[in-house]
Structure formats: C-alpha cells, structure tokens
Amino acid sequence: MRKIAKIKTIFAYILILFIVVASHYIVLVIFANSDADEARNWATNYLMSLGQDMGVSQMFKVLLTIVCLRMMINVKGSKLKKLLRHLVDPVTVRAMAMVVMLKN
C-alpha cells in the first residue's frame, strides 16, 4: 500500500509540475505574439487568476469547511445537516484531522 501511495504521490507532483510549466508557457507565447498593452493585460490577469486559485480560494475553502463543521455539531435537522455535509470538503477535513493528530 505504501509503495502504491508513493507512486501516486510522485505521479501527482509530476502532473502538477507539468500543468504549471504548460500554463506559464502558454502565457509566454501569448505575451510574445501580442502588442505591449495587450500583453500587459494578459500578464496582469494571469497573475491575479493564479493568486486567486492558489491562495484566496484555498483559504476560503478551509474557512467554509470549519464553519460548516461547527454548524453541523449544533444542528438538529437532517436536511440542513445534509446540506452542510455537501459543503464540507473531505480532503480539507482529512488534512485538518492529520494536523490535530500530529499535534497530540
């Protein structure tokens, strides 16, 4: 099991690296084939989008998961619990649980 997990992890890192390199290459190609104003707009939009994808959206996802988990503790109705369960990201919950386990 550990060998398979290690292979999957390495494959995931290679895939992520490929995607990042490919997206930067696309931006450079667009930048090289555009005039100065259009290229500057593309670069600015790309950097803003990258910042949102890597930073802001991930922090929002963690905060939403924490709020939903806290609300699930106090909620009695099953319909609201089902809705909150759909809003919770299982990967984020697993990561938070691992952090808590490592601290103890």
PyMOL CGO cylinders between C-alpha atoms (Angstrom):
from pymol import cmd
from pymol.cgo import CYLINDER

trace = [
    CYLINDER, 0.00, 0.00, 0.00, 2.79, 2.41, 0.85, 0.3, 1, 1, 1, 1, 1, 1,
    CYLINDER, 2.79, 2.41, 0.85, 4.51, 1.74, -2.46, 0.3, 1, 1, 1, 1, 1, 1,
    CYLINDER, 4.51, 1.74, -2.46, 1.32, 2.49, -4.39, 0.3, 1, 1, 1, 1, 1, 1,
    CYLINDER, 1.32, 2.49, -4.39, 0.74, 5.65, -2.35, 0.3, 1, 1, 1, 1, 1, 1,
    CYLINDER, 0.74, 5.65, -2.35, 4.30, 6.79, -3.01, 0.3, 1, 1, 1, 1, 1, 1,
    CYLINDER, 4.30, 6.79, -3.01, 3.92, 6.16, -6.75, 0.3, 1, 1, 1, 1, 1, 1,
    CYLINDER, 3.92, 6.16, -6.75, 0.63, 8.09, -6.81, 0.3, 1, 1, 1, 1, 1, 1,
    CYLINDER, 0.63, 8.09, -6.81, 2.24, 10.97, -4.92, 0.3, 1, 1, 1, 1, 1, 1,
    CYLINDER, 2.24, 10.97, -4.92, 5.18, 11.15, -7.33, 0.3, 1, 1, 1, 1, 1, 1,
    CYLINDER, 5.18, 11.15, -7.33, 2.82, 10.97, -10.31, 0.3, 1, 1, 1, 1, 1, 1,
    CYLINDER, 2.82, 10.97, -10.31, 0.69, 13.78, -8.84, 0.3, 1, 1, 1, 1, 1, 1,
    CYLINDER, 0.69, 13.78, -8.84, 3.73, 16.02, -8.32, 0.3, 1, 1, 1, 1, 1, 1,
    CYLINDER, 3.73, 16.02, -8.32, 4.90, 15.40, -11.88, 0.3, 1, 1, 1, 1, 1, 1,
    CYLINDER, 4.90, 15.40, -11.88, 1.42, 16.15, -13.23, 0.3, 1, 1, 1, 1, 1, 1,
    CYLINDER, 1.42, 16.15, -13.23, 1.17, 19.38, -11.21, 0.3, 1, 1, 1, 1, 1, 1,
    CYLINDER, 1.17, 19.38, -11.21, 4.62, 20.46, -12.36, 0.3, 1, 1, 1, 1, 1, 1,
    CYLINDER, 4.62, 20.46, -12.36, 3.67, 19.76, -15.99, 0.3, 1, 1, 1, 1, 1, 1,
    CYLINDER, 3.67, 19.76, -15.99, 0.47, 21.80, -15.69, 0.3, 1, 1, 1, 1, 1, 1,
    CYLINDER, 0.47, 21.80, -15.69, 2.27, 24.76, -14.11, 0.3, 1, 1, 1, 1, 1, 1,
    CYLINDER, 2.27, 24.76, -14.11, 5.01, 24.72, -16.76, 0.3, 1, 1, 1, 1, 1, 1,
    CYLINDER, 5.01, 24.72, -16.76, 2.47, 24.39, -19.59, 0.3, 1, 1, 1, 1, 1, 1,
    CYLINDER, 2.47, 24.39, -19.59, 0.38, 27.29, -18.29, 0.3, 1, 1, 1, 1, 1, 1,
    CYLINDER, 0.38, 27.29, -18.29, 3.44, 29.51, -17.99, 0.3, 1, 1, 1, 1, 1, 1,
    CYLINDER, 3.44, 29.51, -17.99, 4.49, 28.54, -21.49, 0.3, 1, 1, 1, 1, 1, 1,
    CYLINDER, 4.49, 28.54, -21.49, 1.05, 29.50, -22.83, 0.3, 1, 1, 1, 1, 1, 1,
    CYLINDER, 1.05, 29.50, -22.83, 1.31, 32.88, -21.14, 0.3, 1, 1, 1, 1, 1, 1,
    CYLINDER, 1.31, 32.88, -21.14, 4.77, 33.43, -22.64, 0.3, 1, 1, 1, 1, 1, 1,
    CYLINDER, 4.77, 33.43, -22.64, 3.53, 32.53, -26.13, 0.3, 1, 1, 1, 1, 1, 1,
    CYLINDER, 3.53, 32.53, -26.13, 0.59, 34.92, -25.82, 0.3, 1, 1, 1, 1, 1, 1,
    CYLINDER, 0.59, 34.92, -25.82, 2.93, 37.56, -24.44, 0.3, 1, 1, 1, 1, 1, 1,
    CYLINDER, 2.93, 37.56, -24.44, 5.36, 37.16, -27.34, 0.3, 1, 1, 1, 1, 1, 1,
    CYLINDER, 5.36, 37.16, -27.34, 2.64, 37.32, -30.01, 0.3, 1, 1, 1, 1, 1, 1,
    CYLINDER, 2.64, 37.32, -30.01, 0.81, 40.37, -28.66, 0.3, 1, 1, 1, 1, 1, 1,
    CYLINDER, 0.81, 40.37, -28.66, 1.41, 44.07, -28.64, 0.3, 1, 1, 1, 1, 1, 1,
    CYLINDER, 1.41, 44.07, -28.64, 2.64, 45.69, -25.41, 0.3, 1, 1, 1, 1, 1, 1,
    CYLINDER, 2.64, 45.69, -25.41, -0.71, 46.79, -23.96, 0.3, 1, 1, 1, 1, 1, 1,
    CYLINDER, -0.71, 46.79, -23.96, -2.48, 43.52, -24.66, 0.3, 1, 1, 1, 1, 1, 1,
    CYLINDER, -2.48, 43.52, -24.66, 0.46, 41.51, -23.29, 0.3, 1, 1, 1, 1, 1, 1,
    CYLINDER, 0.46, 41.51, -23.29, 0.50, 43.54, -20.09, 0.3, 1, 1, 1, 1, 1, 1,
    CYLINDER, 0.50, 43.54, -20.09, -3.24, 42.95, -19.63, 0.3, 1, 1, 1, 1, 1, 1,
    CYLINDER, -3.24, 42.95, -19.63, -2.80, 39.22, -20.19, 0.3, 1, 1, 1, 1, 1, 1,
    CYLINDER, -2.80, 39.22, -20.19, 0.06, 39.04, -17.70, 0.3, 1, 1, 1, 1, 1, 1,
    CYLINDER, 0.06, 39.04, -17.70, -1.85, 41.01, -15.07, 0.3, 1, 1, 1, 1, 1, 1,
    CYLINDER, -1.85, 41.01, -15.07, -4.98, 38.89, -15.46, 0.3, 1, 1, 1, 1, 1, 1,
    CYLINDER, -4.98, 38.89, -15.46, -2.93, 35.69, -15.36, 0.3, 1, 1, 1, 1, 1, 1,
    CYLINDER, -2.93, 35.69, -15.36, -1.14, 36.65, -12.14, 0.3, 1, 1, 1, 1, 1, 1,
    CYLINDER, -1.14, 36.65, -12.14, -4.40, 37.70, -10.48, 0.3, 1, 1, 1, 1, 1, 1,
    CYLINDER, -4.40, 37.70, -10.48, -6.04, 34.43, -11.50, 0.3, 1, 1, 1, 1, 1, 1,
    CYLINDER, -6.04, 34.43, -11.50, -3.06, 32.42, -10.27, 0.3, 1, 1, 1, 1, 1, 1,
    CYLINDER, -3.06, 32.42, -10.27, -3.15, 34.22, -6.91, 0.3, 1, 1, 1, 1, 1, 1,
    CYLINDER, -3.15, 34.22, -6.91, -6.87, 33.56, -6.55, 0.3, 1, 1, 1, 1, 1, 1,
    CYLINDER, -6.87, 33.56, -6.55, -6.54, 29.88, -7.46, 0.3, 1, 1, 1, 1, 1, 1,
    CYLINDER, -6.54, 29.88, -7.46, -3.54, 29.19, -5.24, 0.3, 1, 1, 1, 1, 1, 1,
    CYLINDER, -3.54, 29.19, -5.24, -4.30, 31.40, -2.27, 0.3, 1, 1, 1, 1, 1, 1,
    CYLINDER, -4.30, 31.40, -2.27, -7.67, 33.01, -1.83, 0.3, 1, 1, 1, 1, 1, 1,
    CYLINDER, -7.67, 33.01, -1.83, -9.87, 30.12, -2.94, 0.3, 1, 1, 1, 1, 1, 1,
    CYLINDER, -9.87, 30.12, -2.94, -7.98, 27.62, -0.77, 0.3, 1, 1, 1, 1, 1, 1,
    CYLINDER, -7.98, 27.62, -0.77, -8.29, 29.81, 2.32, 0.3, 1, 1, 1, 1, 1, 1,
    CYLINDER, -8.29, 29.81, 2.32, -11.98, 30.31, 1.60, 0.3, 1, 1, 1, 1, 1, 1,
    CYLINDER, -11.98, 30.31, 1.60, -12.46, 26.55, 1.27, 0.3, 1, 1, 1, 1, 1, 1,
    CYLINDER, -12.46, 26.55, 1.27, -10.80, 25.92, 4.65, 0.3, 1, 1, 1, 1, 1, 1,
    CYLINDER, -10.80, 25.92, 4.65, -12.86, 28.64, 6.36, 0.3, 1, 1, 1, 1, 1, 1,
    CYLINDER, -12.86, 28.64, 6.36, -16.09, 27.33, 4.81, 0.3, 1, 1, 1, 1, 1, 1,
    CYLINDER, -16.09, 27.33, 4.81, -15.25, 23.81, 5.98, 0.3, 1, 1, 1, 1, 1, 1,
    CYLINDER, -15.25, 23.81, 5.98, -14.58, 24.99, 9.54, 0.3, 1, 1, 1, 1, 1, 1,
    CYLINDER, -14.58, 24.99, 9.54, -17.81, 26.99, 9.69, 0.3, 1, 1, 1, 1, 1, 1,
    CYLINDER, -17.81, 26.99, 9.69, -19.86, 24.10, 8.29, 0.3, 1, 1, 1, 1, 1, 1,
    CYLINDER, -19.86, 24.10, 8.29, -18.32, 21.60, 10.71, 0.3, 1, 1, 1, 1, 1, 1,
    CYLINDER, -18.32, 21.60, 10.71, -19.07, 23.84, 13.67, 0.3, 1, 1, 1, 1, 1, 1,
    CYLINDER, -19.07, 23.84, 13.67, -22.63, 24.34, 12.48, 0.3, 1, 1, 1, 1, 1, 1,
    CYLINDER, -22.63, 24.34, 12.48, -23.11, 20.58, 11.98, 0.3, 1, 1, 1, 1, 1, 1,
    CYLINDER, -23.11, 20.58, 11.98, -22.40, 20.00, 15.67, 0.3, 1, 1, 1, 1, 1, 1,
    CYLINDER, -22.40, 20.00, 15.67, -25.33, 22.15, 16.80, 0.3, 1, 1, 1, 1, 1, 1,
    CYLINDER, -25.33, 22.15, 16.80, -27.85, 21.41, 14.03, 0.3, 1, 1, 1, 1, 1, 1,
    CYLINDER, -27.85, 21.41, 14.03, -30.73, 19.04, 14.82, 0.3, 1, 1, 1, 1, 1, 1,
    CYLINDER, -30.73, 19.04, 14.82, -32.49, 18.95, 11.42, 0.3, 1, 1, 1, 1, 1, 1,
    CYLINDER, -32.49, 18.95, 11.42, -31.36, 16.30, 8.98, 0.3, 1, 1, 1, 1, 1, 1,
    CYLINDER, -31.36, 16.30, 8.98, -31.99, 18.40, 5.85, 0.3, 1, 1, 1, 1, 1, 1,
    CYLINDER, -31.99, 18.40, 5.85, -29.67, 21.18, 7.00, 0.3, 1, 1, 1, 1, 1, 1,
    CYLINDER, -29.67, 21.18, 7.00, -27.08, 18.60, 8.07, 0.3, 1, 1, 1, 1, 1, 1,
    CYLINDER, -27.08, 18.60, 8.07, -27.18, 17.05, 4.59, 0.3, 1, 1, 1, 1, 1, 1,
    CYLINDER, -27.18, 17.05, 4.59, -26.70, 20.47, 3.00, 0.3, 1, 1, 1, 1, 1, 1,
    CYLINDER, -26.70, 20.47, 3.00, -23.79, 21.24, 5.31, 0.3, 1, 1, 1, 1, 1, 1,
    CYLINDER, -23.79, 21.24, 5.31, -22.26, 17.83, 4.59, 0.3, 1, 1, 1, 1, 1, 1,
    CYLINDER, -22.26, 17.83, 4.59, -22.22, 18.69, 0.88, 0.3, 1, 1, 1, 1, 1, 1,
    CYLINDER, -22.22, 18.69, 0.88, -20.45, 21.98, 1.57, 0.3, 1, 1, 1, 1, 1, 1,
    CYLINDER, -20.45, 21.98, 1.57, -17.67, 20.30, 3.57, 0.3, 1, 1, 1, 1, 1, 1,
    CYLINDER, -17.67, 20.30, 3.57, -14.59, 19.33, 1.58, 0.3, 1, 1, 1, 1, 1, 1,
    CYLINDER, -14.59, 19.33, 1.58, -13.45, 15.83, 2.66, 0.3, 1, 1, 1, 1, 1, 1,
    CYLINDER, -13.45, 15.83, 2.66, -9.81, 16.43, 1.70, 0.3, 1, 1, 1, 1, 1, 1,
    CYLINDER, -9.81, 16.43, 1.70, -9.68, 19.56, 3.85, 0.3, 1, 1, 1, 1, 1, 1,
    CYLINDER, -9.68, 19.56, 3.85, -11.28, 17.73, 6.78, 0.3, 1, 1, 1, 1, 1, 1,
    CYLINDER, -11.28, 17.73, 6.78, -8.74, 14.91, 6.43, 0.3, 1, 1, 1, 1, 1, 1,
    CYLINDER, -8.74, 14.91, 6.43, -5.86, 17.41, 6.36, 0.3, 1, 1, 1, 1, 1, 1,
    CYLINDER, -5.86, 17.41, 6.36, -7.18, 19.21, 9.45, 0.3, 1, 1, 1, 1, 1, 1,
    CYLINDER, -7.18, 19.21, 9.45, -7.55, 15.87, 11.25, 0.3, 1, 1, 1, 1, 1, 1,
    CYLINDER, -7.55, 15.87, 11.25, -3.96, 14.93, 10.40, 0.3, 1, 1, 1, 1, 1, 1,
    CYLINDER, -3.96, 14.93, 10.40, -2.70, 18.24, 11.78, 0.3, 1, 1, 1, 1, 1, 1,
    CYLINDER, -2.70, 18.24, 11.78, -4.63, 17.72, 15.01, 0.3, 1, 1, 1, 1, 1, 1,
    CYLINDER, -4.63, 17.72, 15.01, -3.32, 14.16, 15.33, 0.3, 1, 1, 1, 1, 1, 1,
    CYLINDER, -3.32, 14.16, 15.33, 0.28, 15.30, 14.81, 0.3, 1, 1, 1, 1, 1, 1,
    CYLINDER, 0.28, 15.30, 14.81, -0.04, 17.97, 17.49, 0.3, 1, 1, 1, 1, 1, 1,
    CYLINDER, -0.04, 17.97, 17.49, -1.21, 15.42, 20.07, 0.3, 1, 1, 1, 1, 1, 1,
]
cmd.load_cgo(trace, "trace")
